[in-house]
Amino acid sequence: MREARRRAPIRSLELPAHWTPAAVVAALPQPARMPAWLPSALEHVARGELDVTSTADALAALLSALAPFALFVEDLHEASEDALALWEALARRVGRSGGVGLLLTSRRPLPDVFQPRPVPPLTEEDTVALLEGELGTRMPLAAATWVHARTHGHPLFSLEYVRFLVQQGHLYSDGRRWHWRAPGTARLPSSVEALIAHQLGAARLSDAARRVWETLVLCPPEVCAEAGPTLADIPPAQWDWALRELRHAGLVREDGPAHPLYREVAAGFLGLAERRRWAARATDALEAWAPVLAAQFVPDAGLPPERAVTLLRRGACAAVQAGQRRAAATFLTSAQALGSGLERVALALDAARLWSALDPREAAALAQDILRSEPEHLEATFLLADALVAQGDEERAERLVDALGEGGREWFLSRLALHAEQHQSPAVLALWQACPQWHDTAPPHVVAAVGRALDFTGRSHEALELLGAALPDPGSTDAAVLLMARCRAHYGAGQLLSAEADATAVIELATPDDSPILLARALSSRATIRDTLGHYALALADAERSLNLFAALGVARDHAQQQTRLACLLLEYGEYARAEALLHEGREVLRRAEPTHFLALSEMNLAYLYLEQNPPHAGALALQYAHAGVHSARMAGSPLIVAQALGTAARAEAIHGSAARALALAHEALGLTAPDTHDAAWSAFALGFALEASGDVSGALDTFRAAVRHLEERGLTVWAARFALEADRLRGDSAAACERLAMFQAHDLRNWVNLTRRYFPELDAPAALPQPAAGLTLRVLGPWQVWRGEQHLPFRTPLGRALLTQLLGARLEGRPGVRPLELQQALYPHLPDEQAAPALHQLIYRTRQTLGSDAVVLTDAGYALGDVQTDAELFLQSGDVALWRGPLLDSEGLGTAADRLHLRLRASALERASAGDSAELARIGPLLVREDPFDLAVLELTLTALAASGQGRAAHALQRDVRARFAEVGEPVPAALDAIPSVPRKS
């Protein structure tokens, strides 16, 4: 509607359908000329003295006098019967008037007089455009995709979702661009839930329609088409009639709920008894031909345990055959809780096998349950050990397995898989070589583990040969596991495009529901590949999505590993603080187990960060973490990772340490990398720094140039430009550096932009935090604003506003600061502390970047407003009501200070009344009435002031609002309100 109005090349007005005729007349502009009879008729309309026909005649004449003119009317479904009759009558007249348009929206079928035009859902591209218009800039594609997947193109729901995500900190801005952190669970915004609940509650349905609605809510369309009347327990003849009733109520479109979210909200409204009766019918009706769906209703049906287990088993079997592994695992978990003895163990084991690839926490709980009754159960022990490794508890996993002893094929397969999960590649290969008798019958996941171990130990081509021979049908789950291993081997062999293709194939095969760990790992690998290829935006989207999946799964070690990979990308985007925090957090988790190459990567990337960013004490920090990375890499045993760590250490020594050590480290790195891979260029890059530190500038320049050519030959042009920057630095070639600066800016690689400016300060000065040329002023008495002197600062981040409001509330209450934990609970109530803390740090950093370093300061008492003036404090000191520009919009964030402000305003209003200042009282009185409509003294003074200042319409509108507020709480309208004399209207 708004877009249509924006595009209309004529004057227009938008208003809600439930408005009274008087409100419509008041809102419409007054034409320069109108028929002689019309002014009098409009006065009668304003007083409610005309019937529908005469009112429609007057409104049609007014619209004709305004022609060309378009009237846009929202939400016809919310109009009363009288209002609906008026809009129908007006539509008949407008249809015969030239130059006048009447457009209405409704969630229900329109009356015959209108020409309906169904509005199709937004496409994903349309959703992106809508949301970016709301945010005022580009947004992460992953965030828009997430919103579109939940709203299915509903414009209003999309906007409410994005506001909710911004409020919760999942979508946040650093002042330059928006960032995305997907929620762990798909919560429904309360505003969307309220909108849907209102429509559901407003529908008055017959018993048959209610039964059909319950069936549509609980069952998919294909099941309703087959067995709808049986499930609804109504005669078949009533089904179509009930569907028509539901369509008329706006609840159904075609043969299903009007929107998928209706199903989610409506299902929550069903009571326990209703669900039980319906579920019992459903299990009987669906058992034979829809066993998966029948099993879904077993928990609500209240069936005898034996009957429930039978249905759950059948449902699990059918779900596995349909590729619905999560559903099967859920059914078996429910079944084992109802079973006993050996049956319970068998069901728990089947469920744990499925959960091991879906959710290690569920697998661990079931395996522990089995081991309580059978302490030496081999498979349960390894299932628990695998789950413990995924959650970061490798020490306990080793104790469990060591207690079993060795022997047998099952032990061999399980032990090898556990070594692989622990990234113990030498142990994987040793065990594989020790047991050749089981090679031919090894399952795909074991072959994949051996392939990964070969690649990790520098034998990538052997890995490719093994995995290629083992690959089955490309579309199977087994193929996905083998493709994942082959992807890594391709990368190790320098075959980047083949590696990307394999990772993409795995992502297409895996799903968040049935293969979440495999999907997350494939996304992580593709992010690394795309980083190397220079496809940074795509790499960042993959890395963020992977991290969110690991966070939702609760797998500590994989999550920590992915933090390292994401940090590498954020570093190049210049997000040093977040990258550093992720690297340190991930390193702390990875250090709890034996050294792995992921620990080495986190340490060497910390060194790389300090080398690139060059903060205070960069030298000591870079050397510390670079050598820690070399130690961890040597312990892990991967030649490739050792070479990468050696290269980083060589650069750190060259810049901040010993030239001799730098040369030794760089030459060792070169000796470990195959000359035909991209990794050889990175080792040469490190050698260039070492040669420069040794005084061989010419040799360093040649080495940098050779590394650039090596990357360019492989199509890695972005990284080639980064390497070439070092050659520019040695030559002092600012012209070439200027070209690279433009390229880095085009890719938004702010780290490389900063580095270029550091090497060539004449090109541009690095952007610094805005310094206080003039003091900050925070205005909250009306529309929320921040000013720097005479300049209005655009600060649209809702969480940033909430932060400053919280700090202002503390200052007004006399508190010297707000503790971080208190701010976390206020701003991120739905995030756990470990996520809320870094989110708060990022928010404060972004606020300082946007508003200046004086906006928020850290004191011994916590965070506080810095050198910031506020209109709230000035008002409390002076009582100057002119400071109030509108209602206090965030009274909750101000805490008890909001009450002080309103009490002070009330006192000022009474002073104005005593002084006879009707004009000012008419301005500030409505603010007080909006805050407390039950303060009759202020209400009477305000209405009198409005009348005295000729604002009759405003007075009547205020009276209506107050009556509505009394009605909302079930209180009778006080006699004092009725006693207030009617005020004249001013047209």
C-alpha positions, -999 to 999 in steps of 0.1 A, spaced: 0 0 0 27 25 10 47 16 -22 16 21 -43 10 55 -27 46 65 -31 45 58 -68 11 75 -74 18 108 -92 -12 125 -75 -21 137 -41 -32 110 -17 -41 101 19 -38 69 38 -61 60 67 -75 30 86 -108 15 76 -122 16 112 -122 54 114 -155 72 119 -168 94 91 -160 124 113 -124 113 115 -122 108 78 -136 143 71 -111 158 95 -82 140 79 -90 149 43 -76 182 30 -100 210 22 -103 218 -15 -100 253 -28 -135 251 -44 -165 228 -36 -202 227 -43 -222 252 -22 -241 225 -4 -210 205 6 -196 225 36 -229 222 54 -231 185 46 -196 179 59 -205 196 92 -234 172 95 -211 143 88 -187 155 115 -215 156 140 -227 121 130 -261 134 119 -263 117 84 -272 82 73 -248 60 53 -262 71 19 -259 108 26 -225 104 42 -212 86 12 -226 113 -11 -208 140 9 -175 121 9 -177 113 -28 -183 150 -35 -154 160 -14 -131 135 -31 -143 147 -65 -135 183 -55 -100 171 -46 -94 153 -79 -70 141 -90 -69 123 -57 -64 88 -43 -77 75 -9 -58 45 5 -78 26 32 -60 0 53 -74 -31 69 -111 -33 58 -114 -65 78 -111 -44 110 -140 -21 101 -173 -23 119 -205 -32 100 -214 5 98 -180 14 85 -180 -14 60 -214 -3 47 -200 33 43 -169 21 23 -191 0 0 -214 29 -6 -185 52 -12 -169 27 -36 -201 27 -58 -200 65 -61 -162 67 -66 -165 42 -95 -186 68 -113 -164 98 -105 -135 109 -127 -100 115 -113 -107 97 -79 -92 64 -68 -102 43 -38 -78 15 -28 -84 -8 2 -66 -37 18 -82 -66 36 -73 -100 49 -108 -112 41 -126 -115 7 -139 -81 -4 -175 -72 -11 -187 -75 -47 -185 -38 -54 -147 -39 -52 -124 -53 -79 -101 -76 -59 -65 -79 -67 -47 -106 -46 -13 -94 -34 12 -122 -40 39 -128 -14 72 -110 -18 100 -128 -35 132 -131 -16 146 -103 -37 116 -81 -28 121 -90 8 157 -78 7 146 -45 -10 119 -40 17 142 -47 46 170 -26 32 146 3 28 137 -1 65 173 -2 76 184 25 52 214 5 39 224 -29 27 219 -59 50 235 -93 51 219 -116 26 219 -144 52 197 -123 75 172 -115 47 171 -152 37 164 -161 74 136 -136 76 121 -146 42 122 -183 52 100 -175 83 77 -149 69 72 -164 34 71 -129 18 46 -113 42 56 -76 42 43 -67 76 57 -98 93 90 -92 75 93 -57 89 83 -68 124 109 -96 123 137 -73 113 128 -49 141 127 -78 165 161 -90 153 177 -55 156 162 -51 191 176 -85 202 211 -78 188 210 -105 162 211 -78 134 235 -50 144 253 -22 128 289 -9 134 280 24 119 292 14 84 273 -18 77 250 -44 93 261 -77 107 242 -109 113 242 -134 141 214 -159 137 192 -167 168 197 -201 183 160 -207 182 134 -193 158 114 -172 182 83 -155 171 82 -117 176 56 -108 201 42 -81 177 36 -108 150 21 -132 175 -2 -105 188 -13 -96 152 -21 -132 144 -37 -139 178 -60 -108 173 -72 -121 140 -77 -156 153 -96 -144 183 -118 -121 162 -130 -150 140 -164 -163 151 -165 -198 137 -191 -225 136 -183 -258 153 -176 -275 119 -153 -246 108 -135 -248 142 -129 -285 137 -116 -280 102 -94 -252 113 -78 -274 140 -72 -301 113 -56 -276 89 -34 -263 117 -21 -297 129 -19 -316 95 -1 -309 62 -23 -301 32 -19 -335 15 -31 -353 46 -61 -330 49 -70 -336 13 -70 -374 18 -85 -377 53 -96 -342 64 -133 -350 73 -122 -381 93 -96 -362 112 -120 -333 119 -148 -358 128 -174 -342 106 -194 -355 76 -176 -350 43 -203 -327 30 -195 -302 57 -158 -299 48 -161 -277 18 -187 -255 35 -164 -250 65 -135 -241 42 -156 -214 26 -164 -200 61 -127 -200 70 -118 -182 37 -143 -156 45 -128 -151 79 -94 -146 63 -79 -176 80 -76 -199 50 -62 -192 15 -69 -219 -11 -70 -250 12 -45 -242 39 -38 -216 66 -35 -181 51 1 -180 63 24 -207 79 28 -186 110 -10 -188 116 -4 -226 121 23 -220 147 2 -195 167 -30 -214 164 -14 -247 175 -4 -230 207 -40 -220 214 -53 -256 215 -59 -269 250 -46 -302 263 -79 -320 262 -86 -308 226 -51 -319 214 -55 -353 231 -89 -360 215 -76 -349 181 -43 -368 184 -60 -400 193 -82 -398 162 -52 -389 141 -31 -418 151 -59 -443 142 -66 -426 109 -30 -421 98 -13 -453 110 -17 -473 79 -8 -448 52 11 -419 70 31 -436 98 55 -406 102 27 -382 107 9 -407 130 40 -410 152 42 -372 155 8 -372 174 16 -401 197 30 -379 226 -3 -359 227 -26 -389 222 -24 -405 257 -20 -440 243 -11 -471 263 27 -476 263 27 -507 241 5 -491 215 26 -459 216 59 -478 211 45 -497 181 34 -465 164 67 -447 172 88 -476 158 68 -476 126 71 -439 123 109 -440 128 113 -467 102 93 -448 77 112 -416 86 146 -432 80 134 -445 46 122 -409 37 155 -394 48 140 -377 78 167 -387 103 159 -361 130 122 -372 130 133 -408 134 156 -400 162 129 -381 180 104 -410 177 129 -435 189 139 -413 219 102 -411 229 98 -449 224 127 -458 246 113 -437 274 82 -459 273 100 -492 269 118 -514 295 146 -540 297 163 -551 265 137 -533 244 146 -500 260 183 -506 254 177 -514 217 156 -484 212 180 -461 230 209 -475 209 190 -469 176 182 -434 187 217 -426 199 231 -437 165 209 -412 147 215 -384 172 253 -388 170 252 -370 136 225 -346 147 230 -335 183 258 -349 204 240 -339 236 211 -361 229 234 -390 219 254 -386 251 223 -387 273 210 -419 256 244 -436 257 248 -429 294 213 -443 300 224 -476 282 257 -477 302 238 -475 335 223 -509 328 251 -523 306 284 -507 318 306 -525 292 284 -520 262 309 -514 234 289 -493 210 273 -472 237 308 -464 251 320 -452 217 288 -432 211 293 -415 244 330 -409 238 323 -394 204 297 -371 219 321 -361 247 348 -352 222 324 -330 202 315 -312 235 352 -307 243 356 -333 271 383 -355 254 399 -365 287 368 -383 299 363 -398 264 398 -414 266 392 -428 300 360 -445 288 376 -461 258 408 -471 276 386 -490 302 372 -512 274 404 -529 262 412 -537 225 400 -562 200 375 -570 173 362 -553 141 337 -531 159 363 -519 183 387 -511 154 361 -491 135 349 -472 165 384 -464 178 395 -452 144 365 -429 141 372 -415 176 408 -408 167 395 -389 137 371 -369 158 400 -360 180 420 -349 149 447 -375 158 457 -382 122 489 -402 129 469 -424 153 442 -429 126 468 -440 100 487 -462 125 455 -481 134 444 -484 97 478 -498 87 477 -523 116 444 -538 106 444 -544 68 419 -573 72 391 -548 77 399 -524 49 375 -539 23 345 -538 47 352 -504 63 321 -482 61 322 -448 43 327 -427 74 358 -447 83 373 -444 48 366 -407 49 384 -404 82 414 -422 67 413 -399 37 413 -368 60 443 -382 79 462 -388 47 456 -352 36 464 -338 70 498 -355 70 507 -341 36 496 -371 14 467 -353 -4 471 -372 -37 469 -405 -19 438 -393 -1 422 -383 -34 429 -417 -49 414 -435 -18 383 -413 -17 376 -414 -54 376 -452 -54 352 -453 -25 326 -428 -37 292 -444 -42 260 -429 -57 266 -391 -56 232 -384 -40 236 -406 -9 245 -396 27 276 -418 24 286 -398 -6 283 -365 14 307 -379 40 333 -389 14 328 -357 -6 336 -337 25 369 -355 30 377 -352 -7 370 -314 -5 397 -311 21 421 -332 1 415 -311 -30 423 -280 -10 454 -296 4 465 -304 -32 459 -268 -42 429 -276 -64 407 -248 -50 378 -249 -75 374 -286 -72 374 -282 -34 347 -255 -36 326 -277 -59 328 -307 -35 319 -284 -5 290 -270 -24 278 -306 -32 279 -315 4 259 -284 14 233 -293 -11 230 -329 2 231 -320 39 202 -303 57 200 -284 90 175 -310 103 191 -342 93 228 -335 89 235 -303 108 271 -311 119 281 -322 83 264 -291 69 282 -268 94 316 -284 86 310 -281 49 301 -244 52 332 -239 73 354 -255 47 338 -236 19 344 -204 38 381 -212 40 382 -220 3 364 -188 -7 386 -168 16 416 -181 -3 399 -174 -36 392 -138 -25 354 -142 -25 351 -125 9 314 -116 11 305 -152 2 331 -166 26 318 -144 55 282 -155 49 293 -192 50 314 -187 81 286 -168 100 261 -195 91 285 -223 102 292 -207 135 255 -202 142 248 -239 134 276 -250 158 263 -227 185 228 -242 182 242 -277 184 262 -270 215 293 -286 202 320 -267 220 351 -278 200 336 -273 166 322 -240 177 357 -229 189 373 -240 156 348 -221 136 354 -190 158 389 -191 144 378 -193 108 353 -165 112 378 -143 130 402 -145 100 375 -130 77 365 -104 102 401 -94 106 404 -86 69 372 -65 72 389 -45 99 368 -58 127 398 -62 150 380 -62 183 355 -89 174 382 -110 156 405 -108 186 377 -118 210 367 -148 189 403 -160 186 409 -158 223 375 -174 232 382 -202 207 417 -207 219 406 -211 255 383 -240 245 408 -257 223 436 -256 249 415 -279 272 424 -309 249 455 -322 233 471 -298 208 453 -299 174 459 -280 142 429 -258 151 447 -246 182 477 -238 161 455 -219 137 440 -198 165 474 -189 178 490 -181 145 460 -160 135 463 -141 167 499 -134 157 487 -124 122 462 -100 137 488 -82 158 511 -80 128 484 -65 106 467 -42 132 500 -31 149 484 -21 183 506 -12 213 529 -41 222 522 -57 189 558 -71 187 557 -90 219 521 -103 213 529 -114 177 561 -133 187 543 -150 217 514 -163 197 534 -171 165 558 -194 184 529 -209 204 513 -217 170 545 -234 157 546 -255 189 510 -266 186 513 -273 149 543 -295 154 524 -314 182 494 -319 158 516 -332 130 503 -316 99 531 -305 75 508 -279 59 498 -263 92 534 -264 104 544 -246 73 517 -219 78 527 -214 114 564 -212 105 556 -186 79 537 -164 105 565 -169 130 591 -159 103 573 -127 96 570 -119 133 607 -125 139 616 -104 108 596 -74 120 600 -77 158 627 -102 165 658 -119 149 665 -118 112 685 -150 115 656 -168 132 632 -154 106 653 -168 77 656 -202 93 618 -204 99 610 -192 64 633 -217 47 618 -245 69 583 -235 58 593 -235 21 607 -270 25 573 -283 38 551 -268 11 546 -284 -24 558 -259 -50 527 -263 -72 502 -252 -45 490 -218 -33 506 -225 1 540 -221 -15 532 -184 -21 525 -179 15 558 -194 25 576 -172 -1 557 -142 13 573 -150 48 607 -154 32 604 -119 17 601 -103 52 630 -124 64 653 -114 35 643 -77 41 652 -80 78 686 -95 68 694 -65 46 688 -82 13 661 -58 0 666 -67 -36 661 -104 -28 631 -95 -7 616 -76 -36 622 -105 -61 606 -129 -36 575 -108 -31 571 -105 -69 575 -142 -74 548 -149 -47 525 -124 -65 530 -142 -99 524 -176 -82 490 -164 -70 481 -146 -102 487 -178 -122 462 -195 -100 436 -168 -103 440 -156 -67 441 -119 -77 429 -103 -45 456 -120 -24 481 -113 -51 473 -76 -47 479 -79 -9 513 -95 -15 521 -69 -41 516 -41 -15 548 -53 2 567 -48 -31 551 -14 -34 563 -6 1 599 -16 -7 599 4 -39 581 34 -24 556 32 -53 527 52 -40 510 53 -74 508 15 -74 497 15 -38 470 40 -46 455 15 -72 456 -13 -46 439 10 -21 410 15 -45 408 -22 -50 408 -29 -13 382 -2 -7 360 -17 -34 361 -51 -16 355 -33 18 387 -50 31 394 -23 57 424 -41 73 442 -39 40 430 -3 36 444 6 70 477 -12 62 481 7 29 475 40 46 501 30 73 526 23 46 517 53 25 504 80 49 503 105 21 475 86 4 450 93 31 448 96 69 432 66 87 397 73 100 398 80 137 370 80 163 351 113 160 365 137 186 343 162 205 346 194 185 314 203 204 297 186 233 271 159 229 235 165 238 210 137 243 173 146 238 147 122 251 118 145 259 101 137 226 116 121 195 149 105 205 179 126 192 216 130 196 233 163 187 269 174 185 267 211 188 243 222 161 247 190 141 220 163 144 238 129 144 220 100 127 219 73 153 193 47 143 205 16 162 177 6 186 201 -12 209 224 18 209 196 41 219 185 16 246 221 16 259 223 54 262 188 55 277 198 30 304 229 51 312 208 83 314 184 66 337 212 56 360 226 92 360 192 107 368 189 82 397 222 94 410 241 62 402 277 66 391 275 38 365 258 6 354 275 -28 359 281 -47 326 259 -76 339 230 -53 345 233 -39 309 236 -74 295 203 -84 312 186 -53 301 197 -53 265 202 -90 257 177 -108 280 174 -138 257 212 -144 253 233 -165 276 260 -145 295 288 -159 273 271 -144 242 257 -113 259 291 -101 271 308 -98 237 276 -84 222 277 -56 248 313 -49 241 306 -46 204 276 -23 210 297 1 231 325 0 206 301 8 178 284 36 198 317 52 205 327 50 168 295 66 157 290 93 184 326 98 197 347 85 224 331 108 250 296 92 246 302 62 269 329 59 295 340 31 318 342 40 355 349 20 387 311 17 390 306 4 354 296 21 322 283 57 323 275 86 300 305 107 293 306 144 287 269 144 275 243 171 283 207 159 284 173 178 281 160 156 309 185 169 334 180 205 322 143 202 326 145 188 361 168 217 370 148 245 353 112 232 348 112 247 313 84 229 296 96 242 262 122 214 264 93 188 259 89 182 221 66 152 225 59 122 247 86 103 266 91 74 243 113 51 264 101 56 299 109 20 308 145 24 300 147 55 322 134 35 352 122 56 382 136 87 365 106 87 341 82 91 371 103 121 383 101 137 348 63 133 346 57 146 381 79 176 374 59 182 341 26 178 360 37 205 385 47 228 356 13 222 339 -6 231 371 16 263 373 6 271 337 -30 266 345 -28 289 375 -11 315 353 -39 312 326 -14 300 299 -39 280 279 -18 276 248 11 260 266 -11 239 287 -29 227 256 5 216 243 18 197 273 -14 185 288 -20 157 263 15 144 271 5 140 307 -29 125 298 -13 100 276 10 89 305 -18 88 330 -54 91 316 -68 85 350 -55 118 364 -89 136 362 -76 169 374 -50 172 346 -75 158 321 -101 185 329 -75 213 327 -62 199 294 -96 197 278 -105 232 290 -72 245 276 -78 228 243 -112 243 240 -100 277 250 -73 276 223 -97 266 196 -86 229 193 -120 213 194 -111 183 173 -81 175 195 -102 178 226 -128 154 213 -102 130 201 -86 131 236 -120 124 252 -125 94 230 -91 80 238 -96 84 276 -130 67 273 -113 38 255 -86 36 281 -112 33 309 -131 7 289 -99 -14 284 -95 -18 322 -132 -24 327 -138 8 347 -168 31 343 -162 65 327 -162 89 357 -189 115 359 -163 142 359 -155 133 323 -191 135 313 -194 168 331 -168 185 309 -187 207 285 -187 199 248 -161 220 230 -166 236 197 -149 222 167 -126 243 146 -126 233 110 
